[in-house]
Amino acid sequence: MSSEFLLEIGTEELPASFVTHALRSMKASAVELVGQARLGTDSLEVHAMGTPRRLALRVRGLAASQPDRDETVMGPPWSAAFDADGSPKKAASGFAKKHGVAVEELRKQSTDKGDYVSVQVHEAGKATAAVLAEILPQLCQRITFPKSMRWGPGEIAFGRPIHWVVSLLDSEVIGFEFAGVQAGRATRGHRFLAPESFDLDEARNYERALEQAHVIVDLERRKDRMMGGLLAAAKSLDGVLEPDAFLADECVSLVEEPFTVPGGFDESFLELPDRVVVSVMRDHQRYFAVRASEGGALLPSYLNVVNTAQDPETISKGNDRVLRARLADARFFVEEDRKAPLADRLQKLDSVVFQSKLGTMGAKVRRLQANARALAERSGADADACVEAARLCKADLETLIVFEFPELQGEMGRWYALREGTDSAIADAIRDHYRPQGADDVVPNQVVGAVVAVADRIDTLVGCFGIGLVPTGSADPFALRRAALGIIRIALEGPIDVDLRQLIDQACRAYAGDAELAPAEEVRASLDGFFRGRIRAMLKDAHGGDVVDACLGAWDGTSLRDLRSRIEAVAELGAAPEFEALAVAFKRAFNITKESARGTIDPALLEAGAETTLAERFVTVRDQIREATGERRYADALKLVAKELGTPIDRYFEEVFVMVDDPRVRENRLRLLGEIADTVNGIAHFHQLGTKLQRRDPSVSA
């Protein structure tokens, strides 16, 4: 049986978000360090586990020891290490001493950059236990958290103070110290149900020993048990559990052994919007909602995941009391909000700052109206409905309920609007203009919501880019990457297309008088590059980075659906058997003509045979290809290219020498190839497409 290594770091309670973050970094660092230490094998298995009180790592398949290593180590330049007569300088002596060899063992190594000193070093492999003792402090130090803290006299930063460390290779303790704590074999069970410290005899018995101490250390096993308890508890209440992936991930990292405690509240609170009741339970108390059936009405019940089964009745009474107070507050806020129409709050938005250099939310709403009208008119949407939705979409920011529960923005605006008799399309747009809020969220499925969503995002993007707030690295405080992806997804998945150039220009015009932005040309250029980067990141996995790049190269930066049509057409051609030869031929045509002048082709200078055939075939289909390209029928255009030009251009490169001595003939041939390359590049830049064929050098073979 192969050996097993266990590392456990016991801490004070970690926040739920810290646990999963730390386990990811712990596993990644372990894999890297084990590889660098030459301890990995083909059967290596690294598994991270954790609870709020501990982070654990199980490693199986470690080598029994490091393999020996013979390595050539490069040193300083030979001229810096030895005199002309071969006498060693200080650099040679220092390099030899560093690697434990005599100066006479140093050798001259010739490289592209000159002669360097080298030495052949033999390193005997160490036992796995000794290597682990060296790398474990590094592993612990590499674990990252959203925020770290320091405590006591030490300088170690960690998510929470460390109380114990377990380090076992099978039954042997691998001794090391971290954060002032010496590693051993003593661990601890559940804080309430098994608080006593106890020793682990074997690393392989870790999970079983902890389970006997009421700790389910494996996160997925703990989650399965938690969800099973929740589903059973919901059924006992004659209902079904409201699915909630976020809440499940949150709660499983709050407990070491999950127990479910049901509770209830007064049925009168169900008069509130479902979203309010669920938000109070979910976002503020971490309670699961229960419905009468899937998608059915809420029940006046909830389920709470707790860390102990001791006195569940007392826990339930306390939970009920807290929830009742929170729901009563929510009911008060809703009742107060309904005393005035939603539109009455618009004036207050003039005192809410959107961004210090970009003005107030009131000014933003007025820009949204202008942007929404222009976009609606281009999209064939109801412009008046889009403008009204844009006018009301931020009004609920000044309601009491949204002030207390910010996660309800949009949702409550819609709810209030419907109860005031607002058209449902406008009310839905108040909610939907915030969508999509992430990669897993849906886009608005109706036109008014899509128009306002795009108008809102482009206003933020143009404003921020116009004052220089461009995302750098991971810093993106205004979520501009998400805003750009939202526009792209709405255009590709939603009910409206988006012309980016017109959209950006309109948003720049809307800022006139509200803020001093950079010139519109600069903003447009900067945003064009930004959107192209987001498009590539979004589509490269599905279609291939080279296909996306080739189509982006030909795209004029306007219609996003036009770009999608190009990508789909090129991807379809890429699956055809003739693609490889075709792509190579057009790459050659582009590469050989990219610096040559364009002009009229002289038929009299064409050579009979392959050259004449290509020219005549191109003239025959040129206008059809350009017409199909102009009408965005890219699949049809590429079919014409493949069918009519594929064989002739391939034959041309086999039989015709382009770079002849006669300048008139050479120039004529370059003009023919240049016009063909330009025509095809109107669809996609074929020279950016990858091929499986070995690329040939056009300057040699042409």
HELIX and SHEET records of a PDB file:
HELIX    1   1 ALA A   16  GLN A   36  1                                  21    
HELIX    2   2 TRP A   78  ALA A   81  1                                   4    
HELIX    3   3 LYS A   90  LYS A   98  1                                   9    
HELIX    4   4 VAL A  103  GLU A  105  5                                   3    
HELIX    5   5 THR A  128  ARG A  142  1                                  15    
HELIX    6   6 ALA A  203  ASN A  205  5                                   3    
HELIX    7   7 TYR A  206  GLN A  212  1                                   7    
HELIX    8   8 LEU A  219  SER A  236  1                                  18    
HELIX    9   9 ALA A  245  VAL A  252  1                                   8    
HELIX   10  10 GLU A  267  GLU A  271  5                                   5    
HELIX   11  11 ASP A  274  SER A  279  1                                   6    
HELIX   12  12 VAL A  280  HIS A  284  3                                   5    
HELIX   13  13 GLN A  285  GLN A  285  1                                   1    
HELIX   14  14 PRO A  312  ASP A  337  1                                  26    
HELIX   15  15 LEU A  342  SER A  351  5                                  10    
HELIX   16  16 MET A  361  SER A  379  1                                  19    
HELIX   17  17 ALA A  383  LEU A  392  1                                  10    
HELIX   18  18 ALA A  395  GLU A  398  5                                   4    
HELIX   19  19 LEU A  400  GLU A  404  1                                   5    
HELIX   20  20 PRO A  406  LEU A  408  5                                   3    
HELIX   21  21 GLU A  411  ARG A  419  1                                   9    
HELIX   22  22 SER A  424  ASP A  432  1                                   9    
HELIX   23  23 VAL A  447  GLY A  466  1                                  20    
HELIX   24  24 LEU A  480  GLU A  493  1                                  14    
HELIX   25  25 LEU A  500  ALA A  510  1                                  11    
HELIX   26  26 ALA A  520  HIS A  543  1                                  24    
HELIX   27  27 GLY A  545  ALA A  554  1                                  10    
HELIX   28  28 LEU A  560  GLY A  574  1                                  15    
HELIX   29  29 PHE A  579  THR A  593  1                                  15    
HELIX   30  30 PRO A  603  LEU A  605  5                                   3    
HELIX   31  31 ALA A  610  GLY A  630  1                                  21    
HELIX   32  32 TYR A  634  LEU A  640  1                                   7    
HELIX   33  33 VAL A  641  LEU A  645  3                                   5    
HELIX   34  34 GLY A  646  GLU A  655  1                                  10    
HELIX   35  35 PRO A  663  ASN A  681  1                                  19    
HELIX   36  36 PHE A  686  GLN A  688  5                                   3    
HELIX   37  37 PRO A  698  SER A  701  1                                   4    
SHEET    1   A 5 GLU A  45  THR A  51  0                                        
SHEET    2   A 5 ARG A  54  ARG A  60 -1                                        
SHEET    3   A 5 GLU A   4  THR A  11 -1                                        
SHEET    4   A 5 ILE A 162  LEU A 169 -1                                        
SHEET    5   A 5 GLU A 172  VAL A 173 -1                                        
SHEET    1   B 3 ARG A  69  PRO A  77  0                                        
SHEET    2   B 3 GLY A 114  GLU A 123 -1                                        
SHEET    3   B 3 ARG A 107  THR A 111 -1                                        
SHEET    1   C 2 GLU A 177  PHE A 178  0                                        
SHEET    2   C 2 VAL A 181  GLN A 182 -1                                        
SHEET    1   D 2 ALA A 186  ARG A 188  0                                        
SHEET    2   D 2 SER A 197  ASP A 199 -1                                        
SHEET    1   E 4 VAL A 240  LEU A 241  0                                        
SHEET    2   E 4 TYR A 287  ARG A 291 -1                                        
SHEET    3   E 4 LEU A 298  VAL A 306 -1                                        
SHEET    4   E 4 PHE A 259  GLY A 264 -1                                        
SHEET    1   F 2 VAL A 353  GLN A 355  0                                        
SHEET    2   F 2 GLY A 359  THR A 360 -1                                        
END                                                                             
